[in-house]
């Protein structure tokens, strides 16, 4: 009983420290691994509505790219808990208009996807078969065609 109270007090102190560091309320720290998976599931749902029906555990186990997604969502969660948390996409990935352009090796083949460098979320447009197609999608999203 006393150990539980001490842990709750330590968690509250950690929470206040994170709030003070960023000037706004931080996300509560998960108390056990099950809570972490639930938080990551909700982050995945923010990024892609398919995850309302699909488990991130299934996604994690399906391929290496799924495992990378879960790792990225974990970094998003860590930054929500502690806004000072730093994460960067690998330097060798090409950048364009604020997005990291990434070739991803899915079981159905290689697809190019864009990730927002500030939020770390996948861009809200479909994957492309080639890097050039993806650049065209990014350009169309960032600079919509001029109306005549």
N, C-alpha and C positions, 0 to 999 in steps of 0.2 A: 504494500500500500504506500509506504513512504518512498520507495523507489519510483513508483508511478508518478507521484506528486513531484519528485525531484526532476524526472524526465520532462514532465509537462512544464515545469518552471524553466528548465533549460531551453526547451523549444520556444517558449514565449519570449525569453531573453534574446534568443537568436533571431526571432521574428522582428522584435523591436530594433535590433541592430541593423537588419536588412532594410527596414522601413526608414531608419534614420539616414542610411547611406544613400538611398535613392530619393528620399523626400515623398514617397507614396507607399501605400500598403503593399507589402510583398505577398506572394502566394504562400499559403502554409506549407511547411515541410511535411512530406509524407511520413507517417509513423511506421509503415511496414511496406514490404515489397508489393503487396496487393494494391495498396493505395497508389504506388508509383505507376503500376500498369494501368489503373483506372484513369489517372491523370494523363498518361501518354495516349490512351485511347481517345480521350476528349480532345487533345491537341491534334491527333490525326483526323478526327472528325471536323475540326476547324479548317484543316487544310483540304480535305477531300471527303465529300458526302458519302462516298462508297464505304467509309469506315463506320457508318451508322449500322451497317449490316455485316461487315467483315471485321474479324478480330485482328488486332495488331500482333498478337502472338502467332496467329496463322500466317500473317504477312511476314513476320520475322523469320519463321521457319521455312517459308517458300523459296527464298533465294538470298544471296549475299546482298543484293540491292535492298531487299526488305529489311535486312539487319541494319544496313546503313541508314535507312529511313528512321528506324526505331532509335538509333544512336543520335541522329539529328534532332528528333523530337525530345530526347532526353536532354540535349543541350538547350533546347528552347525552354523546357521546364526549369532547368538549372538557372537560366537567366531570369526567369520569372521569380524564382526564389531569391536569387542574388543578382541584381542588375549589373553588378561588376563582373559577372561571369563572362569570359571571352571565349569565342569560338570563331574559327575562320575556315572557309572552304580551302582545299589545297591550292597552293599558289600556281600549280601547273594548269588548273582549269582556266579556260578562256573566260574573260569578262566582257559583257556588252550591255550598255545602257543600265547599269546597276544590277545586272543579273549574272550569276555564274552559270555558264553553259556546260552541261555535263553529259557525256555519253554514258548511258546506263545499260548494263548487260543483263536484260531480263530473259527468262526462259523462252519467250517468244521472239527474241532477237534484240539487237542493239537499237535503243531509242534515245533521242536527245531530249533532255529536259532542262528547264531554266529554274534557278532558285534565286529568290530575292536576297541580296547580300545584307540587307538591314534587318529583315524579320526571320531569315533562314527558312521561310516557307517556300514550297514549290510554287512557281508562277501559275496564275489562274488560266492557263491555256494548255491545249493538249500537247503531248509529246510529238516530236517530229522524227522522221526517218533519217534526216541528214542535218548537219550543223547549219547549212545554208538555209534550209526550211525554218529552222528554229530562229535564226537571226531575223528572217522575214517576219515571223510571228511576233517577235519582241519589238521590232521596228513598227509594225502595224499597231501594236498595243500602246507603245510609248508615244508614237506620232501617228495619230489617225489620219487617213487620207484626206486631203483638202477637198472641200466641197466647191463645186463650180456654180 
